Structure formats: structure tokens, C-alpha cells
Amino acid sequence: MNELPQNAFHRRPDLHVETEGEFAGWRTWTRDSFETHNGPFWHRMDETGTVQCAFRVEKKHLNGMRNVHGGCFMAFADYCLFAIASAHLQGPGVTVNFACEFLDAAREGELIECDGEVTRAGGSLIFLRGTLRSGDRKLFTFSGTIKRVKWKQPPPAGTSST
């Protein structure tokens, strides 16, 4: 259960809240063009403060065997790391470690959901783990570490960055 105030979850300026369809009320980030292209991936916080993540499998998520591509599971799990950590992160971060296990396949049309937790949040590192599921079927487990970082300002126009 999340011990931080729920409003910490909603502070990012690049947050889009869906207004219609299956994921009405769910959120996604718009700044990450890779995730935007490969998703859409969604997250929300339930009434207990637990972060939930999900996506509906589309044809673009499939490999040549018509199962969800392993890279799609990995990209979604990385998205989940940041959604789950967002109340602790409260600013930018980067993934510094990611490990996973593929347990089962998923097919077009399935709803993929993630449950996970922060196992430790220190001064600069946040450790997490999670499981991707389709219904009661476990598909993929993962763990990862996020490092908090500070925004770097771009160099002034007309100057060299080296």
C-alpha cells in the first residue's frame, strides 16, 4: 500500500487522462514517444493507493507467432516501474537495472494487467518488482531499479555542449 499522499501521483505536467472508452479515467504519459508509439500503456491509482497498470493487446504488439512480443512485455514492464514508483520518485528518473522472466504467452485482444510494489525507496535508488497477468494467468515477472536524476538544462543557443 502506498504511504505517500495520493496527490504526489498526479503531479506530472505530461500526464494525459483518458476521457472515453475502456480506459476512461486511466492515465498515460505523453512525453515518452517510444511508449506512446508502442502502447498505449495505462495506469491509475485505486482507492487503496495501489497503482494499477494495463494495456489491451493489439495486432501491433504481436510477434511472428501471433503472441505478444517479448519486447512489448519488457517495454510495458518498464512503464510499470515508473508508474508504481511515481509517488516515491516525484521527478525524473532512469532505469538502471531490469530483470525479467517470461512465463506464458498472450494473444491479441487480451487485457494485460500489472501488479507490483516498491520494495525499497532510498535516497537516490528505488527498487521494485511486479507481475504481468492476463486474468489469473501469470505471464511475466520482473524487477528493476530506478535512479532519481536531476533535469539537465540544454546549453544556450549557439554554444557547444562539449
PyMOL commands that set and color helices and strands:
alter all, ss='L'
color gray80, all
select helices_A, chain A and resi 6-10+33-38+59-61+70-89
alter helices_A, ss='H'
color red, helices_A
select strands_A, chain A and resi 15-17+27-29+42-45+51-56+93-102+111-121+125-134+137-148
alter strands_A, ss='S'
color yellow, strands_A
deselect
rebuild
show_as cartoon
